[in-house]
Amino acid sequence: MRLVGKLDAGGGFTAAVGQENKRPNQVRETFILQGMTQVQAYDGSTAWQIRPFGGRKDPQLMGEDDVRDLLIDADLDGPLVDYKEKGNKVDYLGHDIVDGDDALRLKVTLKNGDMVYYYLDPDTFLEIRTERREFVRGAVHDTVTDLGSYKPVAGVMFPFSVNGGPKDDPTQWQSVTYERIEANVPLQDSDFAVPASLKDASKKQSAKD
């Protein structure tokens, strides 16, 4: 899968965003602003990033707490599909209301203990809202994502509009509008692989230890 879109953070702040997924669980996400590109990627075993906006243009390994959202994005089908095989648990919580409309509510407890609440359209069973509860360094982080403007891509419905942010502060929400979503595109493992420079640094550090 390849997704290309624009992020709008309000106040005239916009950036180009992209995401590429390759089975079974590889992902690469980009954020482009003022000619600089931020990268976060997972090659199936190791997560790494390049964050030029902080003045660090060299690749870095991502910590366990920082990689949680990326691991969810790496699952092309999402936590609900084959949830038992993935070590997740699903509970049906009945009906709820989202922006005045009826919705079915599911609670997915992930293998790591984090939780994702799904609000599904009762007619189409498409996701109209998700809420994530993550436990990071002893603190609880709640985020909300609203999904809409669904269109078919290779026979599957995908949301072309994604809007969300911290549950307790809607003023910090950001919206992403996807201009293009493509399925079955040719992607190479090297697109997600840890950069050679980072591997060399890890080897040198291991040798010192």
C-alpha positions as CSV (number, residue, x, y, z in Angstrom):
1,M,0.0,0.0,0.0
2,R,1.0,3.6,-0.6
3,L,-0.8,6.6,0.8
4,V,0.0,10.2,-0.2
5,G,-1.7,13.2,1.4
6,K,-1.6,16.6,3.1
7,L,-1.6,17.3,6.8
8,D,-3.4,20.4,8.1
9,A,-2.5,21.4,11.7
10,G,-4.4,24.6,11.6
11,G,-3.2,28.2,11.5
12,G,-2.0,27.7,7.9
13,F,0.4,25.0,8.9
14,T,0.5,22.3,6.3
15,A,2.9,19.5,5.3
16,A,3.0,16.6,2.9
17,V,2.7,13.1,4.4
18,G,3.1,9.6,3.1
19,Q,2.9,6.0,4.3
20,E,4.0,2.8,2.7
21,N,3.1,-0.7,3.9
22,K,4.5,-4.1,2.8
23,R,3.4,-7.4,4.2
24,P,3.8,-8.9,6.7
25,N,4.5,-5.9,9.0
26,Q,6.8,-3.3,7.4
27,V,5.9,0.4,7.4
28,R,7.6,3.7,6.4
29,E,6.0,7.0,7.2
30,T,7.2,10.4,5.9
31,F,6.6,14.0,6.9
32,I,7.9,16.7,4.5
33,L,8.1,20.4,5.4
34,Q,10.2,23.2,4.0
35,G,12.3,20.8,2.0
36,M,13.1,18.5,5.0
37,T,11.8,15.0,5.3
38,Q,11.2,13.2,8.6
39,V,11.1,9.4,8.4
40,Q,9.8,6.8,10.8
41,A,10.1,3.2,9.7
42,Y,9.8,-0.4,10.9
43,D,11.4,-3.3,9.0
44,G,9.6,-6.1,10.8
45,S,12.0,-6.2,13.8
46,T,13.6,-2.8,14.3
47,A,12.2,0.7,14.3
48,W,14.2,3.7,13.2
49,Q,13.8,7.4,12.4
50,I,15.3,10.5,10.9
51,R,14.2,13.8,12.6
52,P,15.9,16.7,10.8
53,F,13.7,19.3,12.4
54,G,15.5,18.8,15.7
55,G,18.9,19.3,14.0
56,R,19.6,15.6,13.9
57,K,19.9,14.4,10.3
58,D,21.5,11.0,11.2
59,P,19.2,7.9,11.6
60,Q,18.3,6.9,15.1
61,L,16.8,3.8,16.6
62,M,13.4,4.3,18.2
63,G,12.7,3.4,21.8
64,E,10.0,0.9,22.8
65,D,7.6,3.6,24.1
66,D,8.0,5.7,21.0
67,V,7.2,2.9,18.5
68,R,3.7,1.9,19.7
69,D,1.7,3.9,17.1
70,L,4.1,2.8,14.4
71,L,3.6,-0.9,15.2
72,I,-0.2,-0.5,14.9
73,D,0.3,1.2,11.5
74,A,2.7,-1.6,10.5
75,D,-0.3,-4.0,10.7
76,L,-1.8,-3.5,7.2
77,D,-5.1,-5.2,8.2
78,G,-5.4,-3.6,11.7
79,P,-5.7,-5.2,15.1
80,L,-9.2,-6.6,14.5
81,V,-8.3,-8.9,11.6
82,D,-7.1,-12.3,12.9
83,Y,-7.0,-10.7,16.4
84,K,-6.6,-14.0,18.3
85,E,-3.5,-15.0,16.2
86,K,-2.0,-11.6,17.0
87,G,-2.6,-12.0,20.7
88,N,-5.3,-9.4,20.9
89,K,-8.7,-9.6,22.8
90,V,-12.0,-8.2,21.5
91,D,-15.0,-7.2,23.6
92,Y,-18.3,-6.0,22.1
93,L,-19.6,-3.1,24.2
94,G,-22.9,-2.5,22.4
95,H,-24.3,0.6,20.8
96,D,-23.0,4.2,21.3
97,I,-23.4,7.6,19.7
98,V,-20.8,9.4,17.5
99,D,-21.7,12.9,16.4
100,G,-25.4,12.1,16.8
101,D,-25.3,8.9,14.8
102,D,-25.6,5.3,16.1
103,A,-22.4,3.2,16.2
104,L,-21.3,-0.2,17.3
105,R,-18.5,-0.1,19.9
106,L,-15.7,-2.7,20.2
107,K,-12.8,-2.8,22.6
108,V,-9.6,-4.3,21.4
109,T,-7.0,-5.1,24.1
110,L,-3.6,-5.4,22.3
111,K,-0.9,-7.9,23.2
112,N,1.1,-5.1,25.0
113,G,-1.8,-4.1,27.2
114,D,-2.8,-0.9,25.2
115,M,-6.4,-0.6,24.1
116,V,-8.1,0.6,20.9
117,Y,-11.9,1.3,20.9
118,Y,-13.6,1.0,17.5
119,Y,-16.8,2.7,16.6
120,L,-18.4,1.1,13.5
121,D,-21.1,2.3,11.3
122,P,-24.0,-0.3,12.0
123,D,-24.9,-0.5,8.3
124,T,-21.5,-0.7,6.6
125,F,-19.3,-1.8,9.6
126,L,-16.8,0.8,8.5
127,E,-14.7,2.5,11.2
128,I,-16.0,6.0,11.9
129,R,-13.9,6.6,15.0
130,T,-11.1,5.0,17.0
131,E,-9.9,5.8,20.4
132,R,-6.4,4.6,21.6
133,R,-5.4,4.3,25.2
134,E,-1.7,3.8,25.6
135,F,0.3,3.3,28.8
136,V,3.6,5.1,28.5
137,R,6.1,5.4,31.3
138,G,3.4,5.1,33.9
139,A,1.1,7.7,32.2
140,V,-2.1,7.2,30.3
141,H,-2.3,8.7,26.8
142,D,-5.7,8.9,25.2
143,T,-6.1,9.9,21.5
144,V,-9.1,10.0,19.2
145,T,-9.3,9.6,15.4
146,D,-12.3,10.3,13.2
147,L,-12.4,8.6,9.8
148,G,-14.5,9.5,6.7
149,S,-14.7,10.1,3.0
150,Y,-14.4,6.4,2.3
151,K,-13.6,5.3,-1.3
152,P,-12.9,1.9,-2.8
153,V,-9.3,1.0,-3.5
154,A,-8.7,-2.4,-5.1
155,G,-12.1,-3.5,-3.8
156,V,-11.6,-2.4,-0.2
157,M,-13.0,0.8,1.4
158,F,-10.4,3.2,2.7
159,P,-10.9,6.5,4.6
160,F,-9.5,9.5,2.6
161,S,-10.1,11.9,5.5
162,V,-8.5,11.3,8.9
163,N,-8.8,13.8,11.8
164,G,-7.7,13.5,15.3
165,G,-5.4,14.2,18.3
166,P,-5.4,14.2,22.1
167,K,-8.8,13.2,23.5
168,D,-8.7,15.9,26.1
169,D,-7.6,18.8,23.8
170,P,-9.5,19.0,20.5
171,T,-7.6,22.3,19.7
172,Q,-4.5,20.2,19.1
173,W,-6.2,17.9,16.5
174,Q,-4.8,17.6,13.1
175,S,-6.4,16.5,9.8
176,V,-4.9,14.5,7.0
177,T,-6.6,14.4,3.5
178,Y,-5.2,11.6,1.3
179,E,-4.9,12.6,-2.3
180,R,-3.9,9.1,-3.4
181,I,-4.1,5.6,-2.0
182,E,-2.7,2.8,-4.1
183,A,-2.8,-1.0,-3.5
184,N,-0.5,-3.7,-4.8
185,V,2.3,-1.3,-5.6
186,P,5.8,-2.8,-5.9
187,L,7.9,-2.1,-2.7
188,Q,11.3,-3.4,-1.8
189,D,12.4,-4.5,1.6
190,S,15.3,-2.0,1.3
191,D,12.7,0.8,1.5
192,F,12.1,-0.1,5.1
193,A,15.5,-1.5,6.1
194,V,17.6,0.1,8.9
195,P,20.2,2.4,7.2
196,A,23.7,0.9,6.9
197,S,25.2,3.8,8.8
198,L,23.0,3.0,11.8
199,K,23.8,-0.7,11.6
200,D,27.5,0.2,11.6
201,A,27.1,2.4,14.6
202,S,25.3,-0.4,16.5
203,K,28.1,-2.8,15.7
204,K,30.8,-0.4,16.9
205,Q,28.8,0.2,20.1
206,S,28.4,-3.6,20.7
207,A,32.2,-4.1,20.1
208,K,33.0,-1.5,22.8
209,D,30.6,-3.1,25.2
